[in-house]
Amino acid sequence: MENLAYTFSETLPGLELSNLLNILAGVGLASLRIGSFFLASPLFGYRIIPLQVRIVISFATSFLIFSYIPVPNINELDSLNLVVAISQELIIGVSSGLLLKILFASAELAGEKIAASTGLSFAGLVDPESGAQTPVISQIFSMFMLLTFLSLNGHLLALSILLESYKVFPIGGNGFNLGIIKLGVDAGGLMFKFGALIMLPVVVGITLLNVVIGIVTRSAPSLNLFSFGFPITMISAFILLFLCTATIGGNFDNVAEVAIDYIARLIEGL
């Protein structure tokens, strides 16, 4: 038995402590881009997901991709180059996640405007993500947007593009392009554009209904506007949301495609 144990220990590959520390440091460096993306993205960056879970997911992903990406030797990097490499990794990951978050905010923006125009803003809940009180319609739209993104495998596409970024711009690379900041400005403009497209059918219908209610109350002044028009507006809002579900879902599909395209453009611009 001792002979067998000795033979088994001899067959184990030897690994020096210095090499082990280099591997762990390389894994930590490789996890910065993935981990910062998880922290900034709208899916993995929710507050309801514990920070420990996000850290474990980022390190697990880094272990999986460690042998497929070029990782520089930590010993060959001086302090300044190491700080620059860490900053670059964080900027790439956070920028990719924020692009998703900015474009996904169009659904929440549309929900708030629909709620304000239909009187549904009274139905508000505390958003666990922002900690502020937001309308229920806005939270439903945000969930709808997230489910649309997941159903289109957008999370897998985003991760695959992020993994390809290691080939386009390896860890510790030179020539970092700060022009990618313009993508964030463009994404902010698209957020308002998609928000307007999402809420447009419902808001137009509610506007026409308000015109009809105004004509009715003008012709019959004895009718109370609040007791007559307010319930009709709320009921009509639910009917319009039901009828416009396909249109709203199509706009969410366009938002998901544009979000993936912007992440790809960000990686290409590095």
C-alpha positions as CSV (number, residue, x, y, z in Angstrom):
1,M,0.0,0.0,0.0
2,E,2.9,2.4,0.8
3,N,4.5,1.5,-2.5
4,L,1.3,2.3,-4.3
5,A,0.9,5.6,-2.5
6,Y,4.5,6.6,-3.3
7,T,4.1,5.8,-7.0
8,F,0.9,7.8,-7.2
9,S,2.5,10.8,-5.6
10,E,5.4,10.6,-8.0
11,T,3.1,10.6,-11.0
12,L,1.5,13.9,-9.9
13,P,2.8,16.9,-12.0
14,G,5.0,19.2,-9.9
15,L,4.1,22.8,-9.7
16,E,6.3,25.4,-8.0
17,L,4.7,28.0,-5.8
18,S,5.9,30.9,-7.9
19,N,4.2,29.4,-11.0
20,L,1.0,28.8,-9.0
21,L,1.0,32.5,-8.0
22,N,1.5,33.5,-11.6
23,I,-1.4,31.4,-12.7
24,L,-3.7,32.8,-10.0
25,A,-2.6,36.4,-10.9
26,G,-3.3,35.7,-14.6
27,V,-6.7,34.3,-13.8
28,G,-7.4,37.4,-11.7
29,L,-6.3,39.7,-14.5
30,A,-8.4,37.7,-17.0
31,S,-11.5,38.0,-14.8
32,L,-11.5,41.8,-14.7
33,R,-13.0,42.3,-18.2
34,I,-15.7,39.6,-17.6
35,G,-16.3,40.6,-14.0
36,S,-16.7,44.3,-14.7
37,F,-19.1,43.4,-17.5
38,F,-21.2,41.3,-15.1
39,L,-21.3,44.2,-12.6
40,A,-22.3,46.8,-15.1
41,S,-24.7,44.8,-17.3
42,P,-28.5,44.9,-16.6
43,L,-28.8,41.1,-16.2
44,F,-26.0,40.2,-13.8
45,G,-25.6,43.7,-12.3
46,Y,-28.9,43.6,-10.4
47,R,-28.7,44.4,-6.7
48,I,-30.8,41.4,-5.9
49,I,-28.0,39.1,-7.1
50,P,-25.4,39.0,-4.3
51,L,-22.0,40.4,-5.0
52,Q,-20.4,37.0,-3.9
53,V,-22.4,35.2,-6.7
54,R,-21.2,37.7,-9.3
55,I,-17.6,37.3,-8.2
56,V,-17.8,33.5,-8.3
57,I,-19.4,33.6,-11.8
58,S,-16.7,35.9,-13.1
59,F,-13.9,33.8,-11.7
60,A,-15.5,30.6,-12.9
61,T,-15.8,32.1,-16.4
62,S,-12.2,33.2,-16.2
63,F,-11.0,29.7,-15.4
64,L,-12.9,28.3,-18.4
65,I,-11.4,30.8,-20.9
66,F,-7.9,31.0,-19.3
67,S,-6.3,28.5,-21.6
68,Y,-7.9,30.1,-24.7
69,I,-6.9,33.7,-24.3
70,P,-3.4,35.3,-24.3
71,V,-2.5,36.3,-20.8
72,P,0.8,38.1,-20.2
73,N,3.3,37.0,-17.7
74,I,2.7,39.1,-14.5
75,N,6.5,39.1,-13.7
76,E,7.2,40.8,-17.0
77,L,4.9,43.7,-16.3
78,D,6.1,46.6,-14.2
79,S,3.9,48.5,-11.8
80,L,2.9,51.2,-14.3
81,N,2.0,48.7,-17.1
82,L,0.1,46.5,-14.7
83,V,-2.0,49.5,-13.6
84,V,-2.6,50.5,-17.2
85,A,-3.6,46.9,-18.1
86,I,-6.1,46.7,-15.2
87,S,-7.6,50.1,-16.1
88,Q,-8.0,49.0,-19.7
89,E,-9.7,45.8,-18.7
90,L,-12.1,47.6,-16.4
91,I,-13.0,50.2,-19.1
92,I,-13.7,47.6,-21.7
93,G,-15.9,45.5,-19.4
94,V,-17.8,48.4,-17.8
95,S,-18.3,50.1,-21.2
96,S,-19.9,47.0,-22.7
97,G,-22.2,46.5,-19.7
98,L,-23.2,50.2,-19.7
99,L,-24.1,50.1,-23.4
100,L,-26.6,47.4,-22.6
101,K,-27.9,49.2,-19.5
102,I,-28.4,52.5,-21.4
103,L,-30.3,50.9,-24.3
104,F,-32.4,48.8,-21.9
105,A,-33.4,52.0,-20.1
106,S,-35.6,52.8,-23.1
107,A,-38.1,50.3,-21.9
108,E,-38.2,51.8,-18.4
109,L,-38.5,55.3,-19.9
110,A,-41.4,54.3,-22.1
111,G,-43.2,52.7,-19.1
112,E,-42.9,55.8,-17.0
113,K,-44.3,58.0,-19.8
114,I,-47.2,55.7,-20.5
115,A,-48.0,55.6,-16.8
116,A,-47.8,59.4,-16.5
117,S,-50.2,59.9,-19.5
118,T,-52.7,57.2,-18.4
119,G,-52.9,57.8,-14.7
120,L,-51.2,54.6,-13.8
121,S,-48.3,56.3,-12.2
122,F,-50.2,56.0,-8.9
123,A,-49.5,52.3,-9.0
124,G,-45.9,52.4,-7.9
125,L,-43.5,50.0,-6.3
126,V,-40.0,50.4,-4.9
127,D,-37.6,49.2,-7.6
128,P,-35.0,47.0,-5.9
129,E,-32.4,48.0,-8.5
130,S,-32.5,51.8,-8.1
131,G,-34.2,52.0,-4.6
132,A,-36.7,54.6,-5.9
133,Q,-40.4,54.3,-6.4
134,T,-41.2,53.5,-10.1
135,P,-44.5,52.8,-11.8
136,V,-45.5,49.1,-12.2
137,I,-45.8,49.6,-15.9
138,S,-42.2,50.6,-16.0
139,Q,-41.0,47.5,-14.1
140,I,-43.1,45.3,-16.3
141,F,-41.6,46.8,-19.4
142,S,-38.1,46.3,-18.0
143,M,-38.8,42.6,-17.3
144,F,-40.3,42.2,-20.7
145,M,-37.2,43.7,-22.3
146,L,-34.9,41.4,-20.3
147,L,-36.9,38.3,-21.2
148,T,-36.9,39.3,-24.9
149,F,-33.1,39.7,-24.7
150,L,-32.7,36.3,-23.1
151,S,-35.1,34.6,-25.5
152,L,-33.0,35.9,-28.4
153,N,-29.8,34.5,-26.8
154,G,-28.5,38.0,-26.5
155,H,-26.6,37.2,-23.3
156,L,-24.7,34.4,-25.2
157,L,-24.0,36.7,-28.1
158,A,-22.7,39.4,-25.7
159,L,-20.4,37.0,-23.9
160,S,-19.1,35.5,-27.2
161,I,-18.3,39.1,-28.5
162,L,-16.6,39.8,-25.2
163,L,-14.5,36.7,-25.5
164,E,-13.6,37.7,-29.1
165,S,-12.4,41.0,-27.7
166,Y,-9.4,39.2,-26.2
167,K,-8.2,38.5,-29.7
168,V,-8.9,42.0,-31.0
169,F,-7.4,43.7,-27.9
170,P,-5.4,41.3,-25.8
171,I,-4.7,42.0,-22.1
172,G,-2.0,44.6,-21.7
173,G,-2.3,45.7,-25.4
174,N,-1.2,49.1,-26.6
175,G,-3.0,51.7,-28.6
176,F,-6.3,51.9,-26.6
177,N,-8.8,54.0,-28.5
178,L,-10.8,56.4,-26.4
179,G,-13.1,57.2,-29.3
180,I,-15.4,54.4,-28.1
181,I,-16.8,57.0,-25.6
182,K,-18.8,58.4,-28.6
183,L,-20.7,55.1,-28.6
184,G,-22.1,55.9,-25.2
185,V,-23.4,59.3,-26.4
186,D,-25.0,57.7,-29.4
187,A,-26.5,55.0,-27.2
188,G,-28.1,57.7,-25.0
189,G,-29.7,59.2,-28.1
190,L,-31.0,55.8,-29.2
191,M,-32.5,55.3,-25.7
192,F,-34.9,58.3,-26.2
193,K,-35.6,57.2,-29.8
194,F,-36.6,53.6,-28.8
195,G,-38.4,54.9,-25.8
196,A,-40.6,57.1,-28.0
197,L,-41.2,54.2,-30.5
198,I,-42.3,51.9,-27.7
199,M,-44.7,54.3,-26.1
200,L,-46.0,55.9,-29.3
201,P,-49.0,53.5,-30.0
202,V,-50.3,53.7,-26.5
203,V,-49.8,57.5,-26.1
204,V,-51.4,58.3,-29.5
205,G,-54.4,56.2,-28.5
206,I,-54.7,57.8,-25.1
207,T,-54.4,61.3,-26.8
208,L,-57.2,60.6,-29.2
209,L,-59.3,59.3,-26.3
210,N,-58.7,62.5,-24.3
211,V,-59.9,64.5,-27.3
212,V,-63.1,62.5,-27.4
213,I,-63.6,62.9,-23.6
214,G,-63.0,66.6,-23.9
215,I,-65.7,66.9,-26.6
216,V,-68.1,64.9,-24.5
217,T,-67.5,66.9,-21.4
218,R,-67.8,70.1,-23.5
219,S,-71.2,69.1,-24.9
220,A,-72.4,67.9,-21.4
221,P,-70.9,70.2,-18.8
222,S,-72.8,68.5,-16.0
223,L,-70.5,65.4,-16.3
224,N,-67.6,65.3,-13.9
225,L,-64.4,65.0,-15.8
226,F,-62.5,63.0,-13.2
227,S,-65.3,60.6,-12.4
228,F,-66.1,60.1,-16.0
229,G,-62.8,60.4,-17.9
230,F,-60.3,59.0,-15.4
231,P,-61.7,55.4,-15.3
232,I,-62.2,55.2,-19.0
233,T,-58.6,56.4,-19.6
234,M,-57.2,53.7,-17.2
235,I,-59.3,50.9,-18.8
236,S,-58.4,52.0,-22.3
237,A,-54.7,52.0,-21.3
238,F,-54.9,48.3,-20.5
239,I,-56.8,47.6,-23.7
240,L,-54.2,49.5,-25.8
241,L,-51.3,47.7,-24.0
242,F,-52.9,44.4,-24.9
243,L,-53.4,45.3,-28.5
244,C,-49.9,46.8,-28.9
245,T,-48.1,43.9,-27.3
246,A,-46.8,42.6,-30.7
247,T,-45.6,46.1,-31.6
248,I,-43.9,46.7,-28.3
249,G,-42.2,43.3,-28.5
250,G,-40.9,44.1,-31.9
251,N,-39.4,47.3,-30.6
252,F,-37.8,45.3,-27.8
253,D,-36.4,43.0,-30.4
254,N,-34.8,46.0,-32.2
255,V,-33.4,47.3,-29.0
256,A,-31.7,43.9,-28.3
257,E,-30.2,43.7,-31.8
258,V,-28.9,47.3,-31.6
259,A,-27.4,46.6,-28.2
260,I,-25.5,43.6,-29.5
261,D,-24.4,45.6,-32.5
262,Y,-23.1,48.4,-30.3
263,I,-21.1,46.0,-28.2
264,A,-19.6,44.6,-31.4
265,R,-18.8,48.1,-32.7
266,L,-17.1,48.9,-29.3
267,I,-14.9,45.9,-29.6
268,E,-14.0,46.6,-33.2
269,G,-13.2,50.2,-32.3
270,L,-10.5,49.1,-29.8
